[in-house]
Amino acid sequence: MLIFFAFVIWLWILFGVIADIFRRHDKGGFAKVLWIVILIVAPFLGVFVYLILYHQGMAERTAKQQAAAQEQIDDYVRSLGTQGDPTEQIAKAKALLDAGTIDQAEFEQMKKKALAS
């Protein structure tokens, strides 16, 4: 059971290292291929060496990726929350038209979009 657990943990770390190799923008294609070859030829040693050399960068790249994903989710939720009632959207568009912020064509476009949703 302990060996199986250790193997699963090692696989998890291996996939994390492979994902980090492809996530990096500071290394070229040759360096990425070289790391993959090292991971295939000497899997345990390759994973441990990569972790020793690049552990700090891995954490930063993972944090940036998670922050970007959270920002996308927040933007999507905000876009859903601002849609509201079509009547409200048309009223806001009409106010923009009356203020001269948009022209008649833009008003019609916003009106069609509001009625379509």
Buried (B, 14 or more C-beta within 10 A) or exposed (E): EEEEEEEEEBEEBBEBBBEBBEBBEEBEEEEBEEBBEBBEEEBEEBBBBBBEEBEEEBEEBBEEEEEEEEEEEEEEEEEEEEEEEBEEBBEEBBEBBEEEEBEEEEBEEBBEBBEEE
